[in-house]
């Protein structure tokens, strides 16, 4: 019996037109009496700009744009897709899922469609699930997407968090293949760290209970992230029978340049082997890895045959990695 793999055959992304540089954001915050600076933001995060969605734009709208580009790149018609998984923490509605809303916008029906909520690890979780379903024969062509409008859950009175995040979407088409694509996956969570990164609000009887804005203990997140990212990277390499020397590109979750530098250093990878988009996109949560992947593919950095290590960490606390060959 022929081995069945799942392989990425197309990538796509979308950024909302409204781009805010650090100077733009600093000016807006100053008008509210919140002090920060471009230098402060760049030094601590590496971020220089981010994109914010306009009021009428939803996660499914951005996912649609990214999905259409990925489908075009793969040469696949939307009608052929039999699985849609969207990683998002900012869904269009409580229900139905953003994935089913996207399915309707694509004009397809019948295939499975659902969301994954693993915050910034959402795309890694979604890709892992899609890989498993394709290998099991439950799907043959999947859209795996990360899409976020984090600007709507930011507290613009908290300069330590509101400067970090942006909006956007990234997508891949994943197809069954006789050739190796996804080589290994590794996902984890530890719920005891819920409080260090969360949005502690919810809807009850038509009212919002708690605070529906992002809260983060930056130092605690940094310390935990560096450790678990190194751990999952080594685990996924071991599962695939590979070493750090086999990695052509590291595409980490684009949260903070310092975390990315620490991860690369632990893997003995030079920074010129790390795909970096955090400077222009900010932290787009579940969208950050597929956004960075698409940017690297379209710029010619990532080429067919390259081995990529994707890894992410997010609220929950969740983390994971995927090793794949393009």
Residue, then its C-alpha position, 0 to 999 in steps of 0.5 A: x500500500x502506497x504511503x500517504x503524506x500531506x504536502x503544502x501545494x499553495x500558500x496565500x496571505x492577506x493584510x488589511x490596507x490600514x497600516x500603522x507605523x510605530x509613529x502612527x500608534x505613538x501619536x494615537x496613544x499620546x492623544x489619550x495620555x499614554x506615553x511610549x516611543x518608536x525606540x521603546x517598541x523596536x528595542x523590546x519587540x522588533x516591531x515597526x508597523x502592523x495592519x489593523x482591519x477596518x470596522x466592517x472586516x471580519x476574520x472570515x473576510x480576511x481568511x477568504x482573501x488568503x484562501x483564494x490566493x493559496x488556491x490559485x497558487x496550488x491550482x486547486x478549485x475551491x470545489x475540490x476542498x473537502x476540509x477547512x480548518x481555521x485557527x482563530x481567537x477572534x471568530x466572526x460569531x460565537x457560532x457558527x465557526x469562522x470556517x463554515x462561514x468561510x465555506x459559504x463565502x467560497x461557495x462550497x459545501x459538504x466538506x468538514x469545516x471547523x475552527x481551532x482555538x489555540x491562540x498563537x499556536x492555532x495554525x500549528x494545531x490546525x496543520x497537525x489536525x489536517x495532516x492527521x485527517x489526510x493521512x487517515x484518508x478522511x480528507x484529500x485537499x484541505x484549506x488550513x488558515x490562521x486569521x485574526x482581528x486582534x485589534x478588537x481585543x486590545x486595551x489601548x490604555x495598556x502600552x505593554x500589549x497594544x503595541x504588539x499585535x496586528x490583524x491579518x490572515x495566512x492560508x495553505x492548501x494541504x493535499x494528499x501526496x505520495x511524496x513526503x511533505x509534513x514530516x512530523x508534528x508536535x503539539x502540547x498545552x499546560x492549562x496551569x498558565x491560563x492567567x499569564x495570557x488571556x482575554x478574561x471576558x465572556x457573554x452571559x445573558x446578552x451582557x459581557x462579564x469580565x474584561x473582554x480585552x487582552x491581558x498578558x504577563x510579558x516576562x512570564x510569557x517570555x520565560x516560558x516561551x523560550x523553553x517550550x519552543x526549544x523543547x518542541x523543536x528538538x522533539x519534532x526533529x527527533x520524530x522525523x529523524x532529523x537534526x538542526x543541520x537539516x533545517x533550511x528555514x525556521x519560521x517561528x510565530x512572529x511574537x517578539x524578535x527576542x524570543x525568535x533570536x533566543x530560539x535560533x540561538x538554542x538551535x545553533x541557527x544563524x538569523x539569516x535562516x530565520x524568516x522574520x516578518x514581525x517588524x512589518x506585521x506585528x504579532x498576528x497570533x494564529x495568522x503569523x506563521x502562515x503569513x510569514x510562510x507566504x511572504x517567504x515563498x513569494x519572495x523566493x526565500x523558501x523554495x521547493x525541496x527546502x525543509x522548514x521548521x514551523x513553531x508557535x506558542x500562545x495563550x492556554x498555554x499552548x505550543x507546538x511545531x511542524x517539520x515539513x518539506x516544501 
